[in-house]
Amino acid sequence: MEHMFVEVSQLRVQYPGRAQPAVDDVSFGLRAGDIGVLIGPSGCGKTTLLRAVAGLERVTAGEIRISGQVVGSSRLHVPAEARRVGMVFQDYALFPHIDVGRNVGFGIHGLPRAERAARVAEVLELVGLSGSQRRFPHELSGGQQQRVALARALAPKPQLLLLDEPFSNLDVDLRERLAHEIRAILKAAQATALFVTHDQLEAFATGDVIGVMHEGRLHQWDDAYTLYHRPATRFVADFIGHGVFAPATLRTAGDQVVVDTPLGELTDVTECPLPSAFASGRCDVLLRADDIVHDDDAPVKAQIVRKAFRGSEFLYTLRLKSGETVLAHVPSHHDHKIGEWIGIRAEVDHVVTFEREPGLENRSP
């Protein structure tokens, strides 16, 4: 394995009196200069994991290494202040009664005055707030305050930056823009960072690598494209992006695998397990909204049961005659009414399959 700047190995964090560990057997690596994002539903353990890396939670089993040094294990606990880790929390926690310059310089008050002033000016320029040293937090917008908090965390030149839901107090439309901005700032600072969010758009906008967590376990640690197109578990497939599971049967015809689905046969698929991977070849196949194409000439018809306008496209929820539900992205000039029947076909270049879930045949998503 190539050298990882942050290495988490078989980490468990167990709170006293709780049956289930908050973090359970989690392993991943983060390269120097990369931005990692932990995402998952509330209570999945992502913040506990971040706090363990920071040194704010003790490790029950496994270990955490930063830059080759063990900083946390069941036997060793390096305190947070000795880990050279910067933290940015959701409630920025700027000191309201002191100006921006003194807020940013808070963690470097040991430096000589001129050196401190130069570093404050440098990080404020990095976050796009040059010359704002004399302003007070209440004079800034929420997005500007968050960038001041980031400048304060960067000022002491931490070896690792940890961000816990940093945009959750901001408007949704501001969040994604700020996520792109903060990614650019972290890259310019050549910072290594680990981020926690529950917002997929934020994760995709920020992360080089994204970890999906559920019930204390890390299901997959990959780039966004792989999470979306090649989810490792059913939970990841369900959690990331828009899609549904349809019952399918794999069979061989000649030297290729054919996938029988409610939308007809899928053939010419480059990646597909063999039918022997499942009992009788029966499985569930993941159909993403971008795998389903609206085609009036297609033999398979589906009824529109819901539609959501997304600007350039609609997200249609469609029900087939057989009762299964699928989702489709359709360009917004194809404006059909709810209740209408339209032709659809699947255009899938690789098949993602999972064990058949009982009762799926009758389930809508």
Secondary structure, 3 states (H helix, E strand, C coil): CCCCCEEEEEEEECCCCCCCCCEEEEEEEECCCCEEEEECCCCCCHHHHHHHHHCCCCCCEEEEEECCEEEEECCCECCHHHCCEEEECCCCCCCCCCCHHHHHHHHHCCCCHHHHHHHHHHHHHHCCCCCCCCCCHHHCCHHHHHHHHHHHHHCCCCCEEEEECCCCCCCHHHHHHHHHHHHHHHHHCCCCEEEEECCHHHHHHHCCEEEEEECCEEEEEECHHHHHHCCCCHHHHHHCCCEEEEEEEEEEECCEEEEEECCEEECCCCECCCHHHCHHHEEEEEEEHHHEEECCCCCCEEEEEEEEECCCEEEEEEEECCCCEEEEEEECCCCCCCCCEEEEEECCCECCEEECCCCHHHCCC
